[in-house]
Amino acid sequence: MTGARNSLGFAKEPRETRVVVAMSGGVDSSVTAALLKREGYDVIGMTLQLYDAGVAAKKKGACCAGQDIHDARRVAQSLGIPHYVLDYEARFKKAVMEDFAATYARGETPIPCVACNEKVKFADLLVTAKELGADALATGHYINRIDGTHGPELHVAADPARDQSYFLFRTTREQLDFVRFPLGGMPKSDVRRIAVELGLIVADKPDSQDICFVPSGNYASVVEKLKPDAVKPGDVVDQGGKVLAKHDGVIHFTVGQRKGLGLSGNEEPLFVLNIDAASARVVVGPRAALATKTVTLRDVNWLVEKSGPFDCAVKVRSMRPPVPARVTPMGDGAMVELLTPEESVAPGQACVFYDKDSRVLGGGWIMRGEPARMAAE
């Protein structure tokens, strides 16, 4: 096989290529392991226990604990591959859960899935995979890795509805050399079909929820438990500073929020425009005031070298389509000018850059957004 390359890009036979597969117990990672095993790769299944298994066992749609670890083990047994469970609970709590609470306490809106990928799966697990002599770490994420002229590139998934590029913008160029995403070119329907064809026990298993450690979607209860000092009552005020209501803590709010403000009888609906955690003040106003034209980013991760302003498309929320923008690198951050104003640009969320070929160029954390000037002005 001299000079040839296998499906993962290595110049050797699949049976000579060791791949560690991150198995969460769900259908995507299970099919990833099954496909690689079917191709003849030397596959090792690895599952991370990320938080208390007793709690997770009672929560539907959880991952990386409880029933999911059991499911991953059963799938590995059915495939005839080695399977290991690593206790990463302490690392996950510090790197993801405590960061989640601290971000809310600052009046920002966190994305724990990004932190988990960056600080646990593509950091600690990647090191463990290398220690096992693996050539690659494979996951069930829906995103494409393409070997380009100047090295591996990150591109959006073939199935736009499943694309996870927004959550993987922190992946570094060094990590891209090692990680693989076998499902990036497939629609979810094909993955389910393959799971059925292969007789995997997880074929009909529901997808896991985005935030696995938050029971019943109650974010505030998690923050209160991890960071009790973050709960400080304050005022809900209008743009002029007039007090409209009291609140129980800024952790209950995010920019763009309309429901749960404790306000009624206004001439028009009010939305959260800004959160000042230091003074425990939540500023509300009309929807028109949510429009943002300029976004300041910190801690940008570049997958393509950029030295000056450039045009691209950006996403400021995971569920929104990319919009045209001009990005100007500034130190370790960047300034983003949105050619069409976007609503609800929240500090703590990510702004991810894409080129015309849907390649991920990089991205950073949103520090603040400057409101667009009203046409009347």
N, C-alpha and C positions, 0 to 999 in steps of 0.2 A: 504493500500500500504506500510505497515511497512517493512523496510529493502530493498524495491525495489527502483529502480532509474529510473527517466524519461529520455528522450532522451538527456537532457542537463546535466545529472549527479546528479540531486537533488532527495533526498528521499521523494518526495511528488508528488501529482497529478499535471499535467501541469496547470490546472486551478488555482492552489494555488501558481504557480511560475510566478512572474512578470519579464518580460524581456523588456528592452528598446532596440529598434532596431535603429541603426544609418542609417537613410534613406537619401541617397544623391539625390534621384530622378531618379536613374538608374535602370536597370533591376535586377542587382544582389541583391542590398539591398531590392528592392521591393519583390523579390521572397523569400528572407530571412524572411521578415515580414509575407508574405502570408503563408509560410510553418509552421511557429510557431503558427500563428493564427489557421490554419487548425488542428494542433495537440491539440489545446485547451488551449494554454498558455495565460496568461494575458499580452497582448502585448501593448506597448506604442511606437509610432513612434516619432523619434526625428530628426529634420533636422537642420543643422548648416548653417547659412548664413555667409560665410567666406570672401566675398569681394563684391564690389559694384554690386548690382543687375542690374543696368542700363547697365554697361559694359558687364556683363556676358550674358545678353539677346541677345547681338549682336554677340556672339561668339559660333560657333558650337562646340559641344563636350565639353562644359564647365560643371562644376558640382558645387553644393553647392551655387547656386545663380540663380536669374532670373527664367527662365522656369523650371529649375530642382526643385526648391522649390515648384512651382505650381504642377508639376507632382507628387512629393512625397505626397503632400496634397491630391491630387485626388486619389492616390492609397490607402492611409490611409482611406479615406472616403469609398471607394469601399469595403475595408476589414472590415469596422466597428470598427476601433481602434482609440483611441485618438491620436492626432498629434500636436506636438509643434515645433515652429521654434525659435531657439535661435540665437541672434545676437552676433556672435563671431568675427565680422570683425576686431575689434581693436586687439584682442588676436592673430588672424591669421596673421595680418600685422606684428606685433612685433615678434612673434615666428617663422614664416615661411618666409614671404616675405622679411623682413629686413635681416634675416639670409641668405637668398638666395643671396641678393645683396652683403652682406658683404663677403660671401664665394667667389663669383666671383672676388670681388675686391682684395682678397688675392691671386689671381692666381690659385684658386682651382675650382673644379667642383662639385656643390652641388646636393643633392637629396632631393628636397623639400617635396616629398611624405613621406619620412621617418620622417622628422621634423613634418609634419602635424599629422601623426599617433602618434608619441611620445609625442608631446607637446600640442596637441589639442584634438584629438579623444580619445586617451587612457589616457588622463590626465584630462582635464577640463570636457569633456563629461562623463567620467567614474564617476567623483565626483557627477555630476548632477544626473546620473542614480541612484547612491546610495541614494542621497537625496530624490528621488522619491520612495524609498523603494524597488528598483529592486533587484532581486536575481542575475541578469546577464545583461551584455551589449553584444548584438549580432551585428555582422557586416556582410557585404557581401563579405569579403575578401576570396580569395582562398588559404586556409592554414588549416592544421589540428591541433586540440588541442586534446591530448590524456592523459587520467588520468593514470599516471604511478605509479610504486611502491613508489616513493619518491615525488609524487606530479604531477601536470599537466606538460606535455611536449609539445613542439612546433615541428610539423613535416611538411614536404612539402605537397602540395596538391596532390590529386590523378591525376589531369590533369597537367602534366608538362608544357604545353603551357600556363597555366593560373596561375601557382604557384606564390604567392606573398611573400614568406618567406623572400626574400632579403630585401623587404621594411618594414618588421616587426621585424627585428633583434633587435630593441631597446625595444621590449616588455619585461617587467620585470616579474620575477616569481610571484610577488604579483599581477600584472595585470592579469596574466594567470589564477589566481584563479577566476577571475570575468568575463573575456571575453569569448565569444563563437563564433565559425565560422561554421554555419550549412552547408555552401556550400563546405567545404574543400574536401569532398569525391565525389564530382560531377563534370562531365565535363561541360563546358559551354553550349554545345548543349542541355543537359538535362535541364539546367536552362532556356534556351530560350523556350524549349518545355513546361515546366511547366507554364511559364508566359503566353503562348498562351492558354493552357488548362484552366487556371484560369481567362482568359479574362482580364489580366492586361493591362492597356493602354500603358505601356512602353515596351511591349513584343518585338517590333521591333526597339526600340530606340538604336542608335549607342552607343558604349562604349565611356566613357569620355576620354579625353586626359590626359596624365600623369601629365602635369603641367597646372593646370586649369587657373591660373591667368596670363599666358603669351600669349598675343594675337598674332596669326599668327606665333608662334614659335620664335618671335624676343626677345630673352633673353636680349640682350644688351640694348634695349629700356627700359625694366623694371628696369635694374640695373642703368641706367643713371637717371631715374626718382627718384628712391629711394636713390641713393647714387651718386650724381653728381660729387663729388670729386674723384670718382673711375676712371674717364675717363681721363687718362694721356697718351699722345703719347710717343712712345719709339722706340726701335730698334728690328728688327728681325735679329738674328745673327746665324752663324754656330757654331759648337762645338769648334772651335778655337777662337771664339770671333769676327770673321770678320762680319761687318755689311752688310747684304744682302738687307734689305729693311726697311722702316719705317712702323709703325702701329699706329692706333688711340686709342689703349687702350688694356690692357691685358684681359679685360672682353670679348673680341671677340674670345678668344682662349681656347682650352682645350688640355691636353696631348693626343697625338695620332691623332690630327687633321691634315688633308692633304689639304682639299679645303679651299679657301679663305685666303691663306697666302700671296698673292701678289707676288708670285715668279714664274718664268718660265725660260725655257732654261737651266735647270740643267741636268746633266748626268743621274741622277736617281731621282725619286720622293722624296720630302722632307716632313717630318712630325714634328709636335711639340713634342719636347723631354722634355722641362722644361719651366716653367714660373716663372720668378723672378719679383713679383709685386713691390717690393721695388725699384728696378732700372728700372721698366717698360721694362724689356728685355725678349724677347721670343726666346728660343734656338731651332733651328731646325736641323734635321739630317736625315740620311737614316733609312729606316724601321728597319733594323737589330738592330739599337741602341735603339729601343723601348723595346726590350726584357728585362724583369725584373725578377730577381731571389729571391730577399729578399725585404720584405715589412714591414715597421714600422707602427704600429697602435697606436692610442691614444683612451682613453675613451672607453674601451671595456666593453660591457654588457654581463655578463656571465649568461647563463641559466642552466649551469651545472658546478659544482665546479671543477676547475682544478688548481693544484698547481705546476705542472712541465710540461716539453715538452710532447706533444702528437701528434700522427698522425691523420689526418682527411682529409676531402676535403674542399676546400674553393672556394668561388665565389668573384671575384674582380670587376665584372660588372654584372648588373642585367640580361642581355640577354645572358650571357655566361654560359656554363655548369660548374659544380664544377670540380676542378682539385686537385690531390693529393698534400698535403703539410704537413709540420711539424710546429706546433704552440708552441711558448714558451711564457708563461705569464711573463710580466715584469711590476711590479707595477700596475698602472691602465691601462696599455697598453699591447702590445704583439709584438713579432717579428715572422714573418711568412716566412718560407723558402719554396718557390715553387719548387717542384721536377721537374716540367717542366716549363721553363720560360713563362711568360705571357706578351703580348704586351699591351701598353696603360694603364698602371696602374696609375691612376690619383689621386693626393691628393684631398681630399674632398669627394671621393666616399667611399663606404663601402667594407669591407672584411668580409664575413660571413662564419662561420664554420659549417660543417655538419659531422655527423658520418655515418657509413656504412648503418644505417637504415633510413637515410634521416632525422634524427632529427636535429633540429637547436641547436647547442651548445652555440652559442653566436656570437659576431662580434664586430668590432670596425671601427673607421674612419681612412682612409689611410692618413698618414702624408707624407710619401715619399717612393719611391721605388729605390732600388739599381740595376743598370743595370747588366745583366748577362755578364760574361766574354766571349768574342768571342773565338770560338774554336781555332783560329789561335794563340791566346795568350797562 
